[in-house]
Amino acid sequence: MSARPEDGGARAPQPERPDTPCVAVCSTTFDEVCRGCGRTVAEVANWVSMSAPEKEIVWQRILAQGYPRRNT
């Protein structure tokens, strides 16, 4: 990505990610966090309308927490 003066310079490229952290192990039975992907119920519901930077924030948090998990 090239530098743009209006945003203060070059931005680090975003890592390649799947379209969604969903691993088809959906469960929010005991709390508001999916046991498969680590997203909150609100994040799952709003994922399609979230901006790329908003999604990246979620990705960084869930990866730091050890998600997504295929075998829960």
N, C-alpha and C positions, 0 to 999 in steps of 0.2 A: 504494500500500500504506500502511495507517495505522500510526502508531507504536504499538509495544507496549512497555510498561515493562519486561517481563521480558527483552527482548533488547537493551535499551539505546537504543531509539529507532527512528526510521524507517530503512528500508534503501533504497538506491538501486534503482529498478526495473531488472530485468534486460532487456537488449535482446532484441528479437524475433529468434529464430534458427530455422533449420530443425530438424527433429527430430534430424538427424544431419549431421555435416560430410561424409559420404560423397558422392563425385561419380562413383562407378562407374568410377574409374580406379585399381583396386586393384593395388598392387604392393609387396611387401616382399622382393623377390628379393635385393637386395644388403645390406640391413640390417633393423633391427627397426622402421623407420618407413615407413608407407605413403606412396608418392610422390604419391598423389592428394589425400588429406585431411590428411596430416601427423601422424596419430595413431600411437602405438606399437601393436604387435600386442596387447599387454595392454589398452590403451584401447579398441581395436576390439572385442575379445572381451568386455569388461566393460561396454560402453556402455549396454546396456539396463538394467543394475542400478545404474548410477551415479546419485547424487543430482543435482538441478539445480545446486547449488553446485559439485560436482565436475566436471560437464560444462562449466560456465562457465569454470573454471580451464583446462580443456583448450582450449576455444574461444579464450580470450584468448591462450594460447601459440601455437596454430596460426595464428591471424590475424596475430600479430606476426611469425611466421616466413614469411608469404606464402602460406599455405594457406587454404582448399583450392584446388587447381590442377586445372583441367579438362584442360589440355593439357600433359602432362609428357613 
